[in-house]
């Protein structure tokens, strides 16, 4: 379970470091993927972008702290890696629809994003584990079309007919 292990390590790291500053590069070092691939895999399996998950988890824990402690809002903001109380308030209000101070006064208990349970993520598609595989293939010749225009006179249809004629000629030949 290649992806399961990588995502489990990543989510564990995020959960244990919500109050620490870390970068996407650090997350990719943990799981061994490129930033681009890891971002796609994370979103595919969790439904969240990496930054959305981290921000949501930080805001969720900050919300819990607002209700369960008497810590100052500015301290909570800094603890959860917001650059200022204003930045925290904007993000919190945007996500919860209410300011942190009002949230605390009302004693609300609302979590944006619960910690992900990797064991509950579906890893199989069609009975096969979704796992990257690199294969080597022989040289390949490709035939295609390029059209630039607005297809005002049905040029694409005519171009496609020409393509099919050429394709039929080539499809029975071994091209080397």
DALIN-V220959 format. One record per pair of residues at least 12 apart in sequence whose C-alpha atoms are under 8 Angstrom apart, sorted by sequence separation. I is the first residue (numbers start at 1). GAP is how many residues later the second one is. If there is no record, write none. Layout:
I | GAP
I | GAP
This chain:
73 | 12
13 | 14
62 | 14
145 | 14
62 | 15
145 | 15
96 | 16
10 | 17
95 | 17
62 | 18
145 | 18
144 | 19
10 | 20
9 | 21
10 | 21
59 | 21
9 | 22
58 | 22
6 | 24
7 | 24
6 | 25
6 | 26
73 | 27
73 | 28
59 | 33
66 | 34
141 | 34
7 | 35
18 | 36
67 | 36
63 | 37
66 | 37
67 | 37
3 | 38
66 | 38
18 | 39
19 | 39
14 | 40
18 | 40
63 | 40
67 | 40
63 | 41
67 | 41
67 | 42
64 | 45
63 | 46
64 | 46
63 | 47
64 | 47
63 | 48
60 | 50
61 | 50
60 | 51
60 | 52
59 | 53
60 | 53
60 | 54
57 | 55
56 | 56
57 | 56
56 | 57
57 | 57
57 | 58
20 | 59
19 | 60
20 | 60
21 | 60
53 | 60
19 | 61
20 | 61
18 | 62
19 | 62
18 | 63
46 | 70
46 | 75
45 | 76
45 | 77
45 | 78
15 | 100
11 | 105
8 | 110
7 | 111
4 | 114
4 | 115
4 | 119
3 | 127
1 | 128
3 | 128
2 | 129
1 | 130
